[in-house]
Amino acid sequence: MRMEPPYIDVQNLCMRFDSLTAVEGGSFSVNKGQILGIVGSDGAGKSTLLRMIAGMLKPVSGTLSIDGKPAMKNRQAFKSLIGYMPQRFGLYEDLTVEENIDFFLDIFGIFGEERNTRKNRFLGFSNLLPFTDRPAGMLSGGMKQKLGLACVLVHQPKILILDEPTNGVDPVSRAEFWDILFQMKAQGMTLLVSTAYLDEAEKCDTLAFMHRSRLLALGTPGEIQKDFPNLEEALINGILQADGESGHDGFKF
């Protein structure tokens, strides 16, 4: 039986800023309709890795292919496939919910009946339709993140890249946000998500564990947790081993 190639294939991506190595030799693959979670210590290179895959940064070496085609040489051709939500998503707080999503619909040139369809769809499943006239600056943290996600989704990307999207959001809003992500996955979307919360990491199909610019482990949450009582202890042990069991001072995940 012929196996399909991975939808996203990353091989030996490296990124340096002057003398600082931000990502060193990261390699992994993601199948279509799967969620890859990225966890690790602060400053491990998670954001840099996601920005390279999103086409925001050009790596100094390595390759990236999407749907079997090289993505580095013609990043513009793959732009429409990707939705990217950084840690601090640029909502306009003095604009209303509807004005914000209208702005992104304008950017992507979506007009006519399709515009209304997409606006109602993405504000609808984000539970934001009752708040279309509310300024974004008056939304709760969780509602701001859901509005940000709705804006990222208006051009209906095939790949969704999210950099710690629920950081600082209350537990109920985090759960609602992940319900939306699971809806996207069920519709065939491929997701790459960095997260500071291990309960979210356990929801992912595959985890990439990074520390000090390097990928230390790759596998299902169960595979990475193996031989440890929980995922947190498994990751802390990985850091201690990587650091030679010295210099550990309370890394955050």
C-alpha positions, -999 to 999 in steps of 0.1 A, spaced: 0 0 0 15 34 -11 18 58 18 11 95 13 40 118 20 37 141 50 18 173 43 45 194 60 80 182 60 108 201 78 144 190 75 173 205 94 159 241 96 185 265 112 182 301 121 208 325 134 208 361 144 244 373 142 262 350 167 230 337 183 217 304 171 179 305 175 170 271 159 195 244 152 186 215 129 150 210 136 134 181 116 99 167 118 68 161 96 31 166 101 3 148 83 -27 165 69 -54 171 95 -31 166 124 -21 188 153 16 193 161 22 208 195 55 226 203 66 229 239 98 238 256 116 262 279 115 299 275 138 311 246 140 276 232 133 288 196 96 278 193 85 312 180 114 313 155 107 279 142 70 287 137 79 320 119 102 301 95 74 277 86 49 305 82 73 322 58 80 352 80 117 343 84 141 328 59 162 301 75 200 301 70 198 264 60 174 234 58 144 227 37 106 230 41 81 213 18 43 216 19 21 190 1 52 175 -15 65 208 -30 95 229 -19 82 260 0 113 280 5 121 291 -31 86 305 -37 72 315 -3 46 338 -20 29 308 -37 23 292 -3 11 323 14 -26 316 8 -23 281 24 -11 295 58 -28 313 86 -4 326 112 -13 340 146 16 354 166 17 357 204 6 394 202 -19 394 174 -25 429 160 -62 436 166 -73 473 164 -87 479 199 -105 511 189 -124 492 161 -154 470 168 -154 432 164 -171 436 130 -147 463 119 -117 442 127 -129 412 108 -140 435 79 -104 449 78 -90 414 73 -117 405 47 -106 436 28 -69 426 30 -77 392 14 -101 408 -12 -132 389 -1 -164 407 -11 -200 401 -20 -221 373 -6 -189 352 2 -178 380 25 -211 378 46 -209 340 46 -174 339 60 -180 367 85 -211 349 99 -192 315 99 -161 326 117 -178 350 141 -205 324 147 -184 295 158 -163 319 178 -195 329 197 -188 366 188 -219 374 168 -236 390 198 -207 413 202 -201 427 167 -206 463 178 -183 460 208 -148 476 205 -121 450 206 -104 468 234 -134 460 256 -133 423 250 -120 398 276 -86 382 269 -103 350 257 -127 368 234 -98 388 219 -80 356 211 -111 342 195 -115 373 174 -79 371 164 -84 335 153 -115 344 133 -95 371 115 -67 347 107 -92 322 93 -111 345 69 -90 334 39 -97 297 48 -61 285 51 -51 249 49 -24 253 76 -30 271 109 1 282 128 -5 295 164 22 308 187 10 304 223 -25 316 215 -40 310 249 -12 324 271 -27 343 300 -63 333 291 -86 318 317 -92 280 318 -128 282 304 -118 304 275 -88 281 268 -111 252 266 -135 271 243 -105 281 221 -94 245 218 -129 234 209 -126 257 179 -92 242 170 -107 207 171 -135 219 148 -108 231 123 -90 198 126 -122 178 119 -126 198 87 -91 187 75 -70 216 87 -34 210 97 -23 228 129 10 238 145 6 252 180 31 262 205 18 262 240 28 269 276 2 246 290 8 209 293 -29 201 294 -31 216 259 0 197 248 -17 164 257 -44 172 232 -20 172 203 -14 143 180 24 148 181 47 169 203 80 185 195 100 193 226 126 221 222 153 234 245 181 258 238 174 259 201 174 222 196 146 196 192 151 172 221 122 148 215 94 141 190 65 118 195 30 114 208 24 128 243 22 92 256 56 84 240 73 114 254 58 108 289 67 71 289 84 60 321 74 91 339 42 98 360 33 129 339 44 150 310 58 177 332 83 154 348 93 139 315 101 174 301 120 185 332 140 153 330 148 160 294 161 195 302 182 182 331 198 156 308 204 181 280 220 206 305 241 179 321 219 181 352 232 215 360 219 251 358 182 242 361 164 272 377 127 267 372 120 265 334 85 273 324 64 253 299 
